[in-house]
Amino acid sequence: MPTSQLEEAQHADAVAEPACDVISFTKATGLLSQVYSDGGRGPILMTSYNSRSSSEPIAAMVFNSAVPHWEDLDLGTPNEAFGGPGVGAGGTLSNSVPLGNILVIQNFIDWGLTPNDDDVKGNITFDFKNVGTITATSLTVIDVETASEQEVGTVNMYTAKGGTLLGSATFPDTGADGVGIVDLKNTAGVGYIEVVLDGSIGIDNLAFCVTPPTTSRCTYTIGYWKNHSERWPVASLQIGATTYTKAQLLTVLNTPVRGNGLISLAHQLIAAKLNIANGSSGTVVQADVAAADALIGSKNLFTGSLAPNQTSGLVGKLDSYNNGIIGPGHCN
């Protein structure tokens, strides 16, 4: 087999592509009882509820943020400061990108407008049983006015409908027409997500990655992950006590060590976590990964430092794992 074909065959066995996906509601319309991801996964079954209109069986409704009506200008994107239709001071901070279709809980009582999310309280759920378990990444939220309007929201992640709660995350206060990101902490093993909303709030871009198969895959080195960013199985990683984006992690991987033990440890830890997220068994370095995170703690990878003699043991162990000396073996 030619070298290029051999590499592709090895890659096909090592990486599930595309690994990550998003539900952006781009092609959805009206009231929703199911939705497909942008990558075509689904149907992802939905339930929704508005406590003010309990007789309505479905309350989740698509809202076109590009043409908001007069009552919901604070759901427009982008904000007027960036040439869009959105009105509200919070939007000047983060609402600079058109989101198109977003999702709201419909108010069936007031104004007679459709869609209209004014003064509602309820929930929206997403059941991934037709997709398989996922790693939940993030959710975009719009117009969460916590300080001024006492509007709040929460994302609850479960193993399945009626299953074990894996974690929760609260909405940030975006201000009027502001846009924020709810970090779902790369929570793995998720099969069911509940979004609880109290107030006039929109949601969008529920991002997730497909959980890799349980069979262990081979491992890749730092150099592979640094030069094949398109094949990363996650969009962010927690290193120490801090979550870094993919772009930030690539910057770290391209930062010379120059005697800084923190950087050499971060290089190996990032690669190890990417290998594990990609489906490689991390049992042999599980304790080392935890020890590396604990040692890094709250240190910032861009400004902090550690002495090489503090990190050399863990660097060596993680390097052996990434190079296949220990663990499931290296991808040739």
N, C-alpha and C positions, 0 to 999 in steps of 0.2 A: 504494500500500500504506500503511495507517495506520502512524504512527510506532512504536507498540508492536510491531506485527508485523514492521516493518523491523528494529527492534533485535533481536528474537528471531531473525530470519533471519541477521543478521550474527553473532550470538552462536553460532548453530548451526554456522556455518562456522569460527568461531574457537576453539571449545572442545569437546573430546571429553568428553561427560558420560555417566555419572560417570567421572572420570579416575582416581580412587584407589579401592582395594579392600583387602580383608583376608581371609585364611583363618583362621577362628576355630574350625573343627571343631564348630560349634554343632549341626549336624544329622547329623554323622558318628557311626558306631558301630563297635565291634569293631576288627579288624585292617584296615588301609587299604592299598589298592594304587592308589587315586585319590581325589581330593577336588575339590569345587567351592568357589569363593570365595563369600563372603557375597553378592556381587553377581551370582552365577550364572555366573561365567566358568569354563570348563573343558570336559571334565575335565582337571584337572592331574594328570598321571601321577606315581606315587610308587614308589620302591623303598626297602627298609629291611633292615637287617642287624644281628644280634646275634652278636658273635664267639663267645659262649659257647654258642650254639645254631645253628651254621652250617647245620644241615639244615632249619631252618625258613625257608620262602621269604619270609615277610612278618613283620616284627617291630614295625612301628609300630602302636601300639594307643591307642585313645581311652580317656581316664581322666576320670571325672567328679569334679572337684575339690570339688564341693559335698558329696559323701558318700564321702570317702576311707576305706578299710578300715584296720584297726589297724596294719598294717605300713607304710603310707604316709601317715600323718597329716601329715607334713611337705610333702605335696603338696596339702593342703587350702587352699581359698580361700573367704572371707577368713581371715586369721589369727584365733585366738581372742581377741586383744586388740581386734578389731573385730566380735566377735559371731559369728565363723565357726568352722568345724571344724578349721582349720589349727593345727598345733602346732609351735613352733620360734621361737627368739628373733629370728631374722632377719626373720620376718614382721611384727613390730611396726613395722618401718621403712617397708615399702612394700606389704605384702600387705593392703590395705584394701578391695579391690574383688573381688566374686565373678567368677571367670573361667569357671565352668561347665566345659565339656569342654576338656581340654588333651590333648596328645599325648606319649606316652612310648615308649621301647623296652621291649618286654615281656621279662621274665625268665621263660623257659619251664622253668627247672630248680627254683628254690627256692620253698618255702612252699606251692606249689600254689594261689596266689592269682591271680586274673585280674580286672583288670590288675595287674601288679606290676613296678615298674621297679628293684628293688633290685639294686645292684652289676652294672650292665651296661656294655657297651662296643660301640659300633657307629655306624651312620649312618642318616640319613633323607634322601632326595632328592626334589626337586620339579621336574618337567619341564614348562615352560610352552609347549611347542610348539603346543598347541591354543589358546593365548591370544595368542601373539605376544610379542615382547620387552617387558620391563617395566623400570621403575625401582624397584629394591629399597629399601625405606624402613627397616623395623625388624622385630625379632623379640622377643617377650616370652619370658623364661625364668623358671623356678620352681625353687627349692631347689638352687642351685648352691653347694655347700659346698667352695670351693677351699681355704681356709686349714685347715679342720678335717678334711676328707675327701679332699683332693687331687682334687676333681671339676672337670673342665674341659670346655669346649665351644668349637667354632669354626663359623662360617658361611662357606662358600666360594661365590663367585658366578662363573658362567661364561657365555660368550656362548651356549652350547648344550651339550648332552650331548657330552662329548669335545672341547669347544671351548676357547677361550682363557680363562684365569683373569683376571677383571676386578678382584677384590679379596677380602679376607678380613676377618673381624671376630671377636674373641674374646668369650666370655661374661664378664660381671662376676661377682664373688663376692657372691652375695646372702645367704649364710648360710642356716641351716635355715629352710625355709618362706618365704624371702624371694622377692620378685618384682623382676626387673630388666629393662631394655630394652637390647637389642643394637642399636646405631646402625649401619645398613647404608649410611650416607653418601649416600643418594640415588644409588646406583650405577645408571647407565643402561645399556641394551643387554643386560640379563640375560635369559637364556633357560633357565637351569638353576641350581638352588641345592642345595648339599649341606650338611646340618647334621651335624656330627660330635660325638658325645657320649661322654664317659667318666665314668660314675658315675650315681647316682640323680638324674636331672634331667628336668623336664618343659618342654615348649615350647608356645607359643600365639601367636595373632595375628601371623601372617606378613603384614606390610603391604607393599603395593606400589602403584605407579601404572602405568597402561597407557602405554606409550611413544607419544608423539604421532606422527602420520604425517609422512613425510619432506617433504611439500610445505609450503612456508613459509606461515605465516599472518601476518595483520596484527598490529600491536602496540597495546598499551593503555598509558595513562598511570598515574602513581602514584595519582591519584584513583579510577580504575576499580578497581584492585586493592584499594585501601583500603576501598571501598564494596561490593565483590562478593567477599567472602572465601569464599563458598560455591562459587565457580568457580575457586578456586586449583587448579592441577594437581599440587601437591606439598604435603606436610604440614610440611616444614621446609626450610631453606636454610642453606648455609654462607656466611657473610659474613666475609671475612678468614679467620682461622684457627679461627673458632668456629661451631658449628652451633646455630641458633636455631629454636625451635618456631614454628608458625604464630601462636600467641597472642603470643609475644614479638615477632615481626616486625610484627604489626598494631600493637602498642604503639609500636614504633619509627616506623612510618609515621604514627602520630598524634602524635608528639613534635614540637613546634615547633623550627625550626632555631636561632633566636636566636643567630645568629653563629657557630654551631658547624659547621665544615666537615665533621666526621665524620658528623653527622646528615644534612646535605644530600647527601653522597655516598652514605650508606646508603640514603636514600630512592630515589635513581635506580638504584642497584645492585640493590636488592630488586626493583623493577619490571622492570628489564632481565632479571634471572634468571627471574622469573616468565613473562615473554614468551617467553624461549627455551625454558623447560620446557613451555610451552603449544604449541610447534611453530613459533614464529617463527625465521627464520634469524638467528643472531647473528654471522655471519661479519664483518660490518662493524665490530662492536664487540668482537670476541673479545679483541684485545690490550688494549682499554680495561677490560674486565671483569677480566682478569688483573692489570692494573696497579692497579685499585681494590682488589682483594683484597689485593695485596701492600702497598699503602699503609696499609690498615686493619690488617693483620697481627693481632696478639693484642689490639688495643685493644677494650675492652668497649663496646658501643653504648650502654649505659645509664650508663656512668661516664666514658668517654674523650672526647677532643676532638682536633680538628685545626684549624689555622688555615685560613680560607676560601681564602687565596691558594695553599695547598697542594693544594686539591681542586677549584678552580673549573674547570680545564681538563677534568678527567674528568667532573665534574658536567654541564658543557655538552654533551659528546659523548654521554653516556648519555641526557641529556634529549632530545637531537635524535633518538636512536634510538627512545625510548619514544613520542615525539610523531610519529614517522613521517617526519621530515625526511630522515633517512637510513635505510637498511635496507628492509624489505619494505613499509613504509607503515603509517599509522595506521588503526585500525578506526573508521570514522565512526559 
